[in-house]
Amino acid sequence: MRTCVGCRATEPAQVLTRVALQTVEGSTPAAVFDEQRTLGGRGAWIHPGKDCLDKALKKGAFNRAFRTRVTTDQLVIKT
């Protein structure tokens, strides 16, 4: 069971999308979707819809989940 960082609902991991950190030396770490669930390190989980992503971005949930300041520019819902 995992908790969505947007709405805080608890769901099985199969229902949620994993978000992981991607680091580039000399820049702020970036939160990216880890659809294959292969990236290492700390992860955050979110429902695949736009509503939960908007809530998470508004309340700074990714900074809290990753325990550091992260950029979220790469988190875009593909429609």
C-alpha positions as MATLAB code, in Angstrom:
seq = 'MRTCVGCRATEPAQVLTRVALQTVEGSTPAAVFDEQRTLGGRGAWIHPGKDCLDKALKKGAFNRAFRTRVTTDQLVIKT';
ca = [
       0.000    0.000    0.000;
       1.202    3.489   -0.901;
      -0.127    6.982   -0.200;
      -0.787    9.483   -2.989;
       1.115   12.720   -2.289;
      -1.697   14.712   -3.916;
      -4.880   13.509   -2.226;
      -3.329   11.416    0.593;
      -5.504    8.378   -0.285;
      -3.964    4.956    0.330;
      -3.943    2.586   -2.653;
      -2.039   -0.497   -3.863;
       1.179    0.413   -5.700;
      -0.273   -0.916   -8.984;
      -2.862    1.905   -9.001;
      -0.364    4.735   -8.437;
       2.465    6.188  -10.536;
       5.934    6.426   -9.010;
       7.867    9.694   -9.082;
      11.633    9.599   -8.482;
      14.499   12.085   -8.317;
      16.807   12.616  -11.245;
      19.987   14.442  -10.289;
      22.390   16.330  -12.500;
      25.581   17.565  -10.885;
      25.444   21.281  -10.154;
      21.674   21.699  -10.450;
      18.555   21.202   -8.364;
      17.263   17.597   -8.441;
      14.254   17.100  -10.717;
      11.170   15.021   -9.956;
      10.372   12.738  -12.922;
       7.788   10.045  -13.583;
       9.285    6.572  -13.109;
       6.775    4.579  -15.150;
       8.998    1.476  -15.317;
       9.747    1.745  -11.564;
      13.445    1.157  -12.191;
      15.026    4.374  -10.910;
      16.746    3.990   -7.576;
      16.362    6.026   -4.431;
      13.468    7.583   -2.618;
      10.178    7.660   -4.481;
       6.841    9.405   -4.154;
       3.533    8.016   -5.369;
       0.668    9.796   -7.090;
      -2.589    8.966   -8.877;
      -2.134    9.205  -12.663;
      -4.696   12.014  -13.110;
      -4.216   15.772  -13.336;
      -6.197   16.544  -10.150;
      -3.759   14.867   -7.779;
      -0.743   16.322   -9.585;
      -2.191   19.833   -9.289;
      -2.846   19.330   -5.561;
       0.656   17.987   -4.962;
       2.297   20.868   -6.828;
       0.172   23.471   -5.050;
       1.053   22.249   -1.557;
       4.729   21.449   -2.230;
       4.240   17.745   -1.583;
       7.229   16.634   -3.666;
       9.665   18.790   -1.682;
       8.306   17.217    1.491;
       8.303   13.655    0.130;
      11.887   13.887   -1.118;
      13.051   15.877    1.919;
      14.769   18.452   -0.304;
      13.907   21.200   -2.782;
      13.162   19.706   -6.203;
      12.107   21.090   -9.569;
       8.849   19.765  -10.946;
       9.037   21.189  -14.482;
       9.266   17.698  -16.025;
       6.081   16.455  -14.346;
       3.571   16.839  -17.166;
       0.509   14.647  -17.648;
       0.484   13.210  -21.171;
      -2.967   13.432  -22.734;
];
